[in-house]
């Protein structure tokens, strides 16, 4: 033996679903008799009765990550949840789950969009996207601290407003796409686009 060497291996432990039970207080308003029930911050739905079994926030976050960022179809996400974690859910159930998550995240999204719209400098761009196999556009507005996306059917000025609004008058860093010229304020052409044009001119001449 001449010595010892260390070797490292990273692995994933077996994952067992965590089951939480919420004991929910249910009552009626003494004035209007409207039904009222409590809610825990970790609940993802107010449903009771036949729909009382819900997926928790950790599962919701994983589904959103796999489907919207990873591009995995919901049928395959449902299969992964079953085979890896023992969670039984249908693709249709995941659709409802994502719709609830989008609704709950809406106030945070609106707050982030207001940050972008009120920023002194915003870099914007758009790129092709597909929704159900149909061509759309993903619009992005970026500041040093905030990034906001919007998926729109078109690529015109009315679609740009989904991120910037109609009255943005700060410094707009953008490429040469015509709808951006509808905004007042100072414009800065994307330096990368300028460098690409310079390189192209060098190659052509």
GUMAR-47862 format. One line per 8 residues: number of its first residue (from 1); their letters; for each residue x, y, z of N, C-alpha, C. Coordinates in Angstrom, 3 decimals, always signed. Layout:
// residues N
NUM = a = X Y Z X Y Z X Y Z  ...
// end
This chain:
// residues 205
1 = xxxxxxxx = +0.852 -1.191 +0.000 +0.000 +0.000 +0.000 +0.887 +1.240 +0.000  +0.649 +2.111 -0.966 +1.462 +3.325 -1.054 +0.750 +4.561 -0.543  -0.527 +4.449 -0.240 -1.269 +5.599 +0.264 -2.764 +5.399 +0.094  -3.513 +6.390 +0.440 -4.969 +6.334 +0.339 -5.465 +7.554 -0.428  -6.490 +7.362 -1.209 -7.087 +8.458 -1.981 -8.573 +8.517 -1.679  -9.075 +9.719 -1.632 -10.499 +9.923 -1.327 -11.313 +9.950 -2.611  -12.481 +9.369 -2.556 -13.428 +9.415 -3.663 -14.776 +9.841 -3.105  -15.495 +10.636 -3.866 -16.776 +11.158 -3.397 -17.878 +10.785 -4.385
9 = xxxxxxxx = -19.037 +10.533 -3.856 -20.196 +10.200 -4.677 -21.412 +10.933 -4.133  -22.121 +11.605 -5.033 -23.369 +12.269 -4.660 -24.540 +11.436 -5.164  -25.531 +11.260 -4.327 -26.672 +10.437 -4.675 -27.927 +11.064 -4.088  -29.058 +10.552 -4.498 -30.333 +11.011 -3.975 -30.902 +9.958 -3.037  -31.347 +10.361 -1.847 -31.930 +9.387 -0.926 -33.334 +9.009 -1.367  -33.844 +7.864 -0.910 -35.248 +7.535 -1.192 -36.164 +8.614 -0.618  -37.159 +8.993 -1.383 -38.076 +10.060 -0.965 -39.436 +9.442 -0.647  -39.885 +9.664 +0.561 -41.205 +9.207 +0.972 -42.107 +10.425 +1.140
17 = xxxxxxxx = -43.306 +10.388 +0.587 -44.201 +11.547 +0.721 -44.487 +11.874 +2.180  -44.524 +13.160 +2.476 -44.883 +13.654 +3.794 -46.373 +13.983 +3.787  -47.124 +13.372 +4.695 -48.573 +13.594 +4.753 -48.887 +14.514 +5.925  -49.501 +15.642 +5.638 -49.921 +16.578 +6.683 -51.436 +16.491 +6.860  -51.874 +16.614 +8.088 -53.317 +16.681 +8.366 -53.637 +18.069 +8.912  -54.614 +18.712 +8.313 -55.067 +20.020 +8.769 -56.445 +19.864 +9.401  -56.568 +20.210 +10.655 -57.873 +20.226 +11.321 -58.445 +21.636 +11.178  -59.441 +21.777 +10.332 -59.923 +23.089 +9.908 -61.183 +23.467 +10.689
25 = xxxxxxxx = -61.139 +24.617 +11.318 -62.313 +25.145 +12.013 -63.304 +25.698 +10.980  -64.561 +25.263 +11.084 -65.606 +25.699 +10.159 -66.753 +26.276 +10.976  -67.269 +27.431 +10.538 -68.384 +28.052 +11.251 -69.163 +28.976 +10.352  -70.006 +29.806 +10.971 -70.823 +30.766 +10.231 -70.747 +32.122 +10.928  -70.764 +33.170 +10.117 -70.765 +34.527 +10.653 -72.054 +34.755 +11.445  -71.925 +35.320 +12.632 -73.113 +35.531 +13.465 -74.022 +36.623 +12.907  -73.499 +37.453 +11.998 -74.304 +38.530 +11.429 -74.984 +38.118 +10.118  -74.165 +37.683 +9.142 -74.733 +37.387 +7.813 -74.927 +35.893 +7.577
33 = xxxxxxxx = -74.486 +35.080 +8.501 -74.610 +33.627 +8.422 -73.796 +33.018 +7.287  -72.849 +33.783 +6.741 -71.988 +33.250 +5.684 -71.035 +32.207 +6.262  -70.857 +31.121 +5.520 -69.967 +30.051 +5.967 -68.527 +30.539 +5.950  -67.782 +30.227 +7.005 -66.383 +30.636 +7.143 -65.569 +29.437 +7.592  -64.366 +29.290 +6.988 -63.464 +28.246 +7.456 -62.046 +28.784 +7.515  -61.263 +28.229 +8.433 -59.884 +28.663 +8.589 -59.002 +28.121 +7.473  -57.775 +28.631 +7.441 -56.826 +28.169 +6.433 -55.414 +28.273 +6.969  -54.645 +27.204 +6.770 -53.236 +27.166 +7.163 -52.391 +27.664 +5.988
41 = xxxxxxxx = -51.269 +28.351 +6.258 -50.434 +28.862 +5.153 -49.937 +27.783 +4.193  -49.817 +26.546 +4.648 -49.308 +25.479 +3.789 -50.397 +24.837 +2.930  -51.655 +25.163 +3.186 -52.722 +24.608 +2.353 -52.634 +25.159 +0.937  -52.869 +24.314 -0.051 -52.887 +24.751 -1.445 -54.300 +24.850 -1.995  -55.300 +24.488 -1.198 -56.691 +24.573 -1.639 -57.590 +24.589 -0.413  -58.765 +25.200 -0.564 -59.763 +25.212 +0.509 -60.736 +24.038 +0.402  -60.563 +23.186 -0.603 -61.522 +22.121 -0.864 -61.585 +21.133 +0.295  -62.801 +20.676 +0.585 -63.035 +19.652 +1.607 -63.850 +18.539 +0.966
49 = xxxxxxxx = -64.316 +17.600 +1.761 -65.137 +16.513 +1.231 -64.338 +15.615 +0.304  -64.895 +15.327 -0.867 -64.257 +14.401 -1.798 -62.934 +14.934 -2.333  -62.745 +16.260 -2.289 -61.525 +16.865 -2.832 -60.566 +17.289 -1.730  -60.673 +16.646 -0.559 -59.868 +17.116 +0.572 -58.408 +16.673 +0.500  -58.093 +15.688 -0.351 -56.706 +15.244 -0.503 -56.024 +16.133 -1.536  -55.005 +16.867 -1.117 -54.348 +17.843 -1.978 -52.845 +17.570 -2.047  -52.208 +18.111 -3.059 -50.750 +18.074 -3.154 -50.187 +19.342 -2.526  -49.122 +19.196 -1.774 -48.555 +20.301 -1.022 -47.719 +21.251 -1.862
57 = xxxxxxxx = -47.252 +22.362 -1.254 -46.513 +23.389 -1.993 -45.209 +22.890 -2.600  -44.562 +21.906 -1.952 -43.338 +21.354 -2.528 -43.595 +20.634 -3.835  -44.700 +19.891 -3.896 -45.068 +19.190 -5.133 -45.476 +20.201 -6.199  -46.228 +21.219 -5.802 -46.652 +22.250 -6.754 -45.430 +22.909 -7.391  -44.440 +23.251 -6.571 -43.234 +23.892 -7.092 -42.493 +22.966 -8.045  -42.410 +21.672 -7.709 -41.716 +20.714 -8.575 -42.443 +20.554 -9.905  -43.769 +20.464 -9.872 -44.544 +20.321 -11.105 -44.351 +21.542 -11.997  -44.421 +22.730 -11.402 -44.232 +23.952 -12.186 -42.840 +23.996 -12.795
65 = xxxxxxxx = -41.833 +23.581 -12.047 -40.451 +23.578 -12.544 -40.292 +22.593 -13.698  -40.798 +21.384 -13.524 -40.643 +20.356 -14.553 -41.392 +20.718 -15.838  -42.596 +21.263 -15.676 -43.431 +21.515 -16.856 -43.086 +22.820 -17.551  -43.020 +23.921 -16.799 -42.858 +25.222 -17.437 -41.406 +25.546 -17.749  -40.492 +25.119 -16.913 -39.072 +25.407 -17.164 -38.388 +24.251 -17.869  -38.736 +23.031 -17.473 -38.113 +21.868 -18.088 -38.790 +21.384 -19.355  -40.031 +21.841 -19.603 -40.724 +21.454 -20.821 -41.250 +20.034 -20.822  -41.394 +19.411 -19.655 -41.874 +18.035 -19.584 -43.401 +18.006 -19.681
73 = xxxxxxxx = -43.962 +17.202 -20.599 -45.430 +17.129 -20.699 -46.046 +16.673 -19.380  -47.264 +17.126 -19.119 -47.901 +16.823 -17.840 -48.135 +15.336 -17.650  -48.351 +14.595 -18.727 -48.516 +13.146 -18.594 -47.232 +12.515 -18.052  -46.095 +13.004 -18.510 -44.820 +12.468 -18.021 -44.517 +12.954 -16.600  -44.956 +14.177 -16.285 -44.796 +14.654 -14.907 -45.600 +13.775 -13.957  -46.843 +13.447 -14.345 -47.677 +12.579 -13.511 -47.043 +11.204 -13.353  -46.454 +10.681 -14.420 -45.795 +9.378 -14.351 -44.584 +9.437 -13.429  -43.816 +10.522 -13.509 -42.647 +10.682 -12.638 -43.051 +10.744 -11.172
81 = xxxxxxxx = -44.108 +11.487 -10.863 -44.579 +11.579 -9.478 -44.994 +10.207 -8.950  -45.572 +9.382 -9.825 -46.007 +8.045 -9.417 -44.814 +7.110 -9.216  -43.912 +7.064 -10.195 -42.827 +6.078 -10.141 -41.749 +6.447 -9.131  -41.474 +7.737 -8.971 -40.387 +8.139 -8.086 -40.837 +8.434 -6.662  -42.077 +8.941 -6.521 -42.509 +9.410 -5.208 -43.782 +8.743 -4.704  -44.414 +7.894 -5.523 -45.625 +7.221 -5.085 -46.837 +8.120 -4.979  -46.839 +9.239 -5.701 -47.964 +10.168 -5.674 -48.838 +9.942 -6.899  -50.101 +9.648 -6.689 -51.006 +9.391 -7.791 -51.794 +10.649 -8.130
89 = xxxxxxxx = -51.608 +11.130 -9.351 -52.317 +12.312 -9.823 -52.436 +12.211 -11.334  -53.526 +12.698 -11.881 -53.744 +12.649 -13.322 -53.179 +13.912 -13.976  -52.885 +13.861 -15.274 -52.474 +15.082 -15.975 -53.503 +16.208 -15.841  -54.798 +15.845 -15.872 -55.833 +16.863 -15.693 -55.762 +17.507 -14.321  -55.443 +16.700 -13.309 -55.277 +17.253 -11.965 -54.109 +18.223 -11.899  -53.038 +17.935 -12.652 -51.887 +18.840 -12.675 -52.227 +20.152 -13.372  -53.127 +20.095 -14.373 -53.567 +21.332 -15.028 -54.243 +22.241 -14.010  -55.154 +21.687 -13.224 -55.830 +22.485 -12.198 -54.837 +22.991 -11.164
97 = xxxxxxxx = -53.869 +22.157 -10.811 -52.847 +22.550 -9.840 -52.070 +23.766 -10.341  -51.662 +23.745 -11.610 -50.900 +24.866 -12.167 -51.755 +26.126 -12.283  -53.038 +25.960 -12.601 -53.915 +27.128 -12.668 -54.068 +27.773 -11.291  -54.183 +26.956 -10.251 -54.267 +27.508 -8.895 -52.971 +28.209 -8.525  -51.836 +27.597 -8.886 -50.545 +28.210 -8.575 -50.397 +29.552 -9.284  -50.842 +29.624 -10.547 -50.768 +30.881 -11.288 -51.645 +31.947 -10.635  -52.829 +31.549 -10.190 -53.730 +32.501 -9.523 -53.107 +33.011 -8.228  -52.526 +32.102 -7.449 -51.947 +32.501 -6.170 -50.701 +33.366 -6.352
105 = xxxxxxxx = -49.975 +33.135 -7.456 -48.747 +33.894 -7.692 -49.007 +35.231 -8.373  -50.238 +35.480 -8.798 -50.540 +36.691 -9.560 -50.152 +37.977 -8.834  -50.491 +38.153 -7.549 -50.090 +39.409 -6.875 -48.580 +39.631 -6.881  -47.806 +38.572 -6.664 -46.346 +38.717 -6.691 -45.871 +39.081 -8.091  -46.486 +38.469 -9.115 -46.118 +38.777 -10.498 -46.415 +40.237 -10.817  -47.584 +40.709 -10.409 -47.949 +42.100 -10.686 -46.980 +43.060 -10.001  -46.561 +42.725 -8.773 -45.612 +43.587 -8.067 -44.270 +43.633 -8.790  -43.805 +42.479 -9.284 -42.543 +42.443 -10.020 -42.662 +43.217 -11.336
113 = xxxxxxxx = -43.803 +43.115 -11.996 -43.987 +43.835 -13.253 -43.986 +45.338 -13.024  -44.554 +45.785 -11.906 -44.524 +47.206 -11.596 -43.091 +47.681 -11.353  -42.266 +46.829 -10.742 -40.864 +47.189 -10.546 -40.180 +47.424 -11.886  -40.454 +46.545 -12.859 -39.848 +46.694 -14.176 -40.369 +47.957 -14.863  -41.653 +48.191 -14.809 -42.247 +49.338 -15.496 -41.784 +50.668 -14.915  -41.390 +50.678 -13.645 -40.946 +51.909 -13.000 -39.430 +52.017 -12.900  -38.714 +51.057 -13.479 -37.258 +51.078 -13.413 -36.699 +52.140 -14.359  -35.552 +52.738 -14.036 -34.968 +53.758 -14.917 -34.408 +53.180 -16.209
121 = xxxxxxxx = -33.960 +51.914 -16.175 -33.392 +51.262 -17.354 -33.931 +49.837 -17.422  -34.427 +49.448 -18.597 -34.943 +48.088 -18.786 -34.412 +47.543 -20.111  -33.928 +46.317 -20.060 -33.543 +45.604 -21.279 -34.691 +44.675 -21.665  -35.094 +44.741 -22.934 -36.237 +43.945 -23.376 -35.858 +43.095 -24.582  -36.558 +41.993 -24.717 -36.368 +41.133 -25.885 -37.550 +40.184 -25.972  -37.690 +39.530 -27.108 -38.759 +38.550 -27.300 -38.195 +37.388 -28.100  -38.749 +36.208 -27.858 -38.277 +35.013 -28.548 -39.450 +34.081 -28.794  -39.314 +33.192 -29.752 -40.387 +32.280 -30.083 -40.730 +31.336 -28.940
129 = xxxxxxxx = -41.997 +30.998 -28.845 -42.508 +30.135 -27.772 -43.677 +29.347 -28.336  -43.995 +28.234 -27.729 -45.143 +27.448 -28.190 -46.098 +27.183 -27.032  -47.375 +27.343 -27.330 -48.434 +27.034 -26.363 -49.349 +26.018 -27.029  -49.322 +24.781 -26.538 -50.107 +23.727 -27.157 -49.722 +23.490 -28.601  -48.451 +23.686 -28.922 -47.967 +23.481 -30.276 -48.192 +24.657 -31.211  -48.833 +25.723 -30.716 -49.120 +26.903 -31.534 -48.091 +27.992 -31.227  -47.582 +28.627 -32.267 -46.546 +29.627 -32.095 -47.014 +30.844 -31.304  -46.249 +31.215 -30.286 -46.461 +32.420 -29.488 -45.113 +33.122 -29.333
137 = xxxxxxxx = -45.114 +34.171 -28.506 -43.876 +34.895 -28.234 -43.717 +35.077 -26.730  -42.511 +34.834 -26.251 -42.182 +35.085 -24.853 -41.437 +36.414 -24.787  -42.033 +37.381 -24.100 -41.449 +38.708 -23.928 -40.771 +38.784 -22.565  -39.623 +39.425 -22.510 -38.885 +39.538 -21.258 -38.472 +40.982 -21.027  -38.617 +41.439 -19.785 -38.118 +42.737 -19.349 -37.172 +42.519 -18.186  -35.956 +43.073 -18.273 -34.914 +42.763 -17.298 -34.312 +44.041 -16.734  -34.179 +44.086 -15.415 -33.431 +45.133 -14.724 -32.327 +44.436 -13.927  -31.428 +45.188 -13.272 -30.388 +44.524 -12.477 -30.915 +43.602 -11.376
145 = xxxxxxxx = -32.171 +43.813 -10.948 -32.694 +43.027 -9.823 -33.940 +42.222 -10.154  -34.578 +42.472 -11.293 -35.876 +41.860 -11.569 -35.970 +41.423 -13.024  -36.552 +40.261 -13.244 -36.853 +39.779 -14.592 -38.322 +39.363 -14.637  -39.032 +39.857 -15.643 -40.443 +39.541 -15.796 -40.689 +39.010 -17.207  -41.477 +37.942 -17.299 -41.826 +37.348 -18.586 -43.321 +37.491 -18.833  -43.682 +37.518 -20.116 -45.089 +37.449 -20.510 -45.161 +36.671 -21.818  -46.064 +35.701 -21.893 -46.252 +34.914 -23.110 -47.468 +35.468 -23.845  -47.253 +35.919 -25.069 -48.304 +36.575 -25.846 -48.458 +35.887 -27.198
153 = xxxxxxxx = -49.619 +36.061 -27.793 -49.865 +35.444 -29.092 -49.146 +36.174 -30.219  -48.846 +37.468 -30.023 -48.255 +38.254 -31.093 -46.932 +38.871 -30.730  -46.444 +39.706 -31.661 -45.128 +40.315 -31.517 -45.196 +41.819 -31.792  -46.364 +42.435 -31.561 -46.541 +43.847 -31.829 -46.439 +44.699 -30.576  -46.722 +46.000 -30.747 -46.611 +46.931 -29.624 -47.578 +46.584 -28.504  -48.801 +46.158 -28.869 -49.773 +45.799 -27.835 -49.292 +44.609 -27.005  -48.474 +43.750 -27.598 -47.921 +42.621 -26.853 -46.765 +43.061 -25.958  -45.965 +44.008 -26.449 -44.873 +44.541 -25.623 -45.411 +45.181 -24.354
161 = xxxxxxxx = -46.633 +45.718 -24.416 -47.217 +46.364 -23.250 -47.476 +45.384 -22.109  -47.537 +44.088 -22.411 -47.751 +43.095 -21.353 -46.639 +43.148 -20.320  -45.443 +43.561 -20.742 -44.318 +43.687 -19.816 -44.094 +45.141 -19.423  -44.017 +46.032 -20.414 -43.614 +47.409 -20.165 -44.769 +48.363 -19.906  -46.001 +47.974 -20.242 -47.093 +48.919 -20.209 -47.036 +49.813 -21.443  -47.947 +50.779 -21.523 -48.009 +51.642 -22.705 -47.211 +52.922 -22.547  -46.832 +53.274 -21.304 -46.260 +54.601 -21.051 -44.841 +54.562 -20.520  -44.132 +53.474 -20.726 -42.757 +53.411 -20.229 -41.922 +54.501 -20.895
169 = xxxxxxxx = -41.216 +55.311 -20.081 -40.416 +56.410 -20.636 -38.996 +56.430 -20.081  -38.540 +55.286 -19.560 -37.158 +55.200 -19.105 -36.230 +54.871 -20.262  -35.011 +54.464 -19.930 -34.048 +54.056 -20.944 -34.364 +52.625 -21.356  -34.567 +52.422 -22.640 -34.935 +51.110 -23.161 -33.745 +50.535 -23.937  -33.219 +49.431 -23.442 -32.139 +48.730 -24.131 -32.790 +47.648 -24.975  -32.627 +47.739 -26.307 -33.395 +46.831 -27.164 -32.662 +46.605 -28.480  -33.153 +45.611 -29.235 -32.642 +45.374 -30.575 -33.411 +46.280 -31.542  -33.382 +45.990 -32.813 -33.992 +46.879 -33.780 -35.450 +46.616 -34.096
177 = xxxxxxxx = -36.109 +45.766 -33.300 -37.490 +45.427 -33.604 -38.380 +46.668 -33.505  -39.181 +46.911 -34.558 -39.903 +48.166 -34.732 -40.825 +48.549 -33.574  -41.600 +47.633 -32.961 -42.532 +48.061 -31.906 -41.867 +48.794 -30.750  -40.582 +48.528 -30.479 -39.917 +49.213 -29.375 -39.775 +50.709 -29.644  -39.804 +51.104 -30.912 -39.649 +52.520 -31.247 -40.879 +53.336 -30.871  -41.963 +52.669 -30.515 -43.179 +53.379 -30.109 -43.050 +53.993 -28.718  -42.029 +53.609 -27.975 -41.856 +54.127 -26.617 -41.056 +55.417 -26.628  -41.520 +56.387 -25.818 -40.776 +57.623 -25.633 -39.577 +57.355 -24.727
185 = xxxxxxxx = -38.771 +58.350 -24.546 -37.603 +58.178 -23.697 -36.379 +57.807 -24.516  -35.278 +57.594 -23.811 -34.025 +57.270 -24.474 -33.972 +55.797 -24.861  -33.319 +55.533 -25.986 -33.157 +54.165 -26.461 -31.667 +53.848 -26.595  -31.307 +52.660 -26.160 -29.945 +52.170 -26.316 -29.996 +50.878 -27.118  -29.361 +50.884 -28.290 -29.316 +49.662 -29.076 -28.456 +48.626 -28.373  -28.904 +47.392 -28.389 -28.153 +46.292 -27.773 -26.745 +46.244 -28.365  -25.726 +46.314 -27.511 -24.340 +46.352 -27.986 -23.958 +45.063 -28.715  -24.513 +43.957 -28.287 -24.193 +42.698 -28.958 -24.672 +42.721 -30.407
193 = xxxxxxxx = -25.847 +43.313 -30.641 -26.341 +43.433 -32.017 -25.424 +44.336 -32.852  -24.958 +45.421 -32.253 -24.044 +46.311 -32.972 -22.744 +45.594 -33.319  -22.211 +44.827 -32.369 -20.967 +44.097 -32.629 -21.165 +43.047 -33.717  -22.320 +42.389 -33.710 -22.601 +41.411 -34.760 -22.632 +42.075 -36.130  -23.248 +43.264 -36.205 -23.297 +43.970 -37.480 -21.890 +44.376 -37.937  -21.055 +44.810 -36.969 -19.681 +45.166 -37.327 -18.913 +43.950 -37.869  -19.075 +42.830 -37.211 -18.395 +41.618 -37.679 -18.892 +41.219 -39.072  -20.202 +41.367 -39.302 -20.754 +41.038 -40.599 -20.205 +41.949 -41.693
201 = xxxxx = -20.073 +43.264 -41.349 -19.496 +44.198 -42.303 -18.044 +43.835 -42.625  -17.288 +43.443 -41.610 -15.912 +43.049 -41.840 -15.833 +41.833 -42.772  -16.739 +40.874 -42.567 -16.728 +39.676 -43.405 -17.142 +40.004 -44.838  -18.122 +40.914 -44.982 -18.627 +41.232 -46.319 -17.676 +42.104 -47.114  -16.816 +42.869 -46.440 -15.934 +43.805 -47.140 -14.481 +43.523 -46.796
// end
